[in-house]
Amino acid sequence: MSTDDQAPSTLFSTMPSTKPDATDARPKPGKIFLVGLGPGDIDQMTARARTAIAAADVAIGYRTYLRLITQLLEGKEVIERGMAEEIDRCGEAVALARQGRVVALVSSGDVGVFGMAGPLYEVLLAQGWTRDSGITVEVVPGITAASACASLVGAPLTHDFCAISLSDMLTPWTVIAARLEAAARADFVTVFYNPKSSRRPDQIREAQAIFLRHRSPTTPVAIVHAAYRPRQSVDLTTLADMLDRDIGMTSAVILGNRSSLVQAGIMLTPRGYAHKYDIIDGQPRPGESPRASLSSGLDGWRNALTTLATEQGIQQAAATLGANPTHVLETLRDSGSASPAVVRKPSASALLDEALAWHGATLHLPSSAGSGATLAALDLTGVARGDRAGLLTLSGVGWTLELPWKNVAAAYRVLDRHRVCAWLQGPEGDTLLRIEGAL
Ligand SMILES: C[S@@+](CC[C@H](N)C(=O)[O-])C[C@H]1O[C@@H](n2cnc3c(N)ncnc32)[C@H](O)[C@@H]1O
């Protein structure tokens, strides 16, 4: 929070402000426009952003952004603030609107993308504001840095992408790291906002290390600095070399996915047309139709899953298709497949009782690293089962397994030609344990 909130750094006020008539005892309800200014060039602003600013009698914002639109602020009271004074800016905007003023609270890019829309609503909701309680709020979207920067390098966002802010000023690093890991693993094109500053030099290094665990060092990376501003620059590099380049507070970094490429100075992430069509003659490829999902779309995936599960077993099918085990089990259950036949059981405990009586039952414990222990007890019925304080225990000779029942989200009974299986699944879709046997 700022220390100078008693004395806003109002820089210029070129006309008397249009405060409500002092003789009017009840001030008119005010309005707050949350305005996304786009990347910086006035030509990249939306028409609505311009009319909203024109309609406002006060503009509040970070001084760098207000200075980008000086010519639109003539005749308005202008309240400039420094960085990290967002909550102060919101409080001032709300206080002014309560006096009946029309306020433009501005952000660069899109006001709702790492911008002022969130904190403004947080402040309003904390004060008990509702839509019909006086102050009107209008969010005016703008071109966000991801789109602006992408436009300068080619077409890097033509497939699934995500935006991650590397700023840990408000977000714990564990949260940021988990999102980086998920985005990298899921092959999203990823745009880093707030990638680096003098106070945060190392976050970009950590982020690169996470991505290098999942993507090739040659993955294309675009570093766009100050897009649509006077000092704009574009640097095409690779995941391995990105740290040698200049990255700062006004840079956005676009990391390609496994299909992204650079050719003729253009960074491109193909949308997938080449899977379906010959790109030169436009003809559909064999087995593909312009009006249908790809042959490897959802229906194709389901068919492949059922075939693989029948031929190679559920474990192998899940591994081959990179699928979550619960997703595989649910898909087989919904498909009504006769073999393997999957039934979701309402009681994991009853299913366990049944499984412990199967002939030649073996207990399989997967590990997150992909390995797994198989405790082959010839007769699991001899195993002691305990239930206390919400904990399932299974004890054999020289081993004890403990599993909190609260971790068990679903239980499936699976029957194929050879075996019967009980699968206990966790809330994340992971397998907690599997018992296989013969009926
Ligand atoms: C607090 S975020 C605000 C994002 C903004 N609301 C938007 O939608 O673009 C600030 C970060 O956005 C990115 N950014 C904003 N404007 C940019 C521009 N013109 N060129 C490159 N990156 C920009 C930078 O990563 C910067 O650190």
The ligand as an SDF file (V2000), in Angstrom:
LIG
                    3D

 27 29  0  0  0  0  0  0  0  0999 V2000
    0.5810   -5.7650  -14.8250 C   0  0  0  0  0  0  0  0  0  0  0  0
    0.6890   -6.5400  -16.3730 S   0  0  0  0  0  0  0  0  0  0  0  0
   -0.6120   -5.7180  -17.1860 C   0  0  0  0  0  0  0  0  0  0  0  0
   -1.1170   -6.4600  -18.3830 C   0  0  0  0  0  0  0  0  0  0  0  0
   -2.1620   -5.6960  -19.1560 C   0  0  0  0  0  0  0  0  0  0  0  0
   -3.3660   -5.4950  -18.3980 N   0  0  0  0  0  0  0  0  0  0  0  0
   -2.4800   -6.3810  -20.4670 C   0  0  0  0  0  0  0  0  0  0  0  0
   -3.6090   -6.8890  -20.6320 O   0  0  0  0  0  0  0  0  0  0  0  0
   -1.6150   -6.4240  -21.3250 O   0  0  0  0  0  0  0  0  0  0  0  0
    2.1250   -5.7930  -17.0290 C   0  0  0  0  0  0  0  0  0  0  0  0
    2.8640   -6.7480  -17.9720 C   0  0  0  0  0  0  0  0  0  0  0  0
    2.1650   -6.8090  -19.2200 O   0  0  0  0  0  0  0  0  0  0  0  0
    3.0860   -6.9680  -20.2830 C   0  0  0  0  0  0  0  0  0  0  0  0
    2.8840   -5.8340  -21.1910 N   0  0  0  0  0  0  0  0  0  0  0  0
    1.9810   -4.8500  -21.0540 C   0  0  0  0  0  0  0  0  0  0  0  0
    2.0640   -4.0130  -22.0920 N   0  0  0  0  0  0  0  0  0  0  0  0
    3.0270   -4.4790  -22.9050 C   0  0  0  0  0  0  0  0  0  0  0  0
    3.5740   -4.0490  -24.1430 C   0  0  0  0  0  0  0  0  0  0  0  0
    3.1270   -2.9520  -24.7520 N   0  0  0  0  0  0  0  0  0  0  0  0
    4.5650   -4.7680  -24.6960 N   0  0  0  0  0  0  0  0  0  0  0  0
    5.0180   -5.8880  -24.0920 C   0  0  0  0  0  0  0  0  0  0  0  0
    4.5310   -6.3440  -22.9200 N   0  0  0  0  0  0  0  0  0  0  0  0
    3.5580   -5.6410  -22.3400 C   0  0  0  0  0  0  0  0  0  0  0  0
    4.4780   -6.9820  -19.6740 C   0  0  0  0  0  0  0  0  0  0  0  0
    4.8250   -8.3330  -19.4560 O   0  0  0  0  0  0  0  0  0  0  0  0
    4.2530   -6.2840  -18.3570 C   0  0  0  0  0  0  0  0  0  0  0  0
    5.2180   -6.6840  -17.3990 O   0  0  0  0  0  0  0  0  0  0  0  0
  1  2  1  0
  2  3  1  0
  2 10  1  0
  3  4  1  0
  4  5  1  0
  5  6  1  0
  5  7  1  0
  7  8  2  0
  7  9  1  0
 10 11  1  0
 11 12  1  0
 11 26  1  0
 12 13  1  0
 13 14  1  0
 13 24  1  0
 14 15  1  0
 14 23  1  0
 15 16  2  0
 16 17  1  0
 17 18  1  0
 17 23  2  0
 18 19  1  0
 18 20  2  0
 20 21  1  0
 21 22  2  0
 22 23  1  0
 24 25  1  0
 24 26  1  0
 26 27  1  0
M  CHG  2   2   1   9  -1
M  END
$$$$
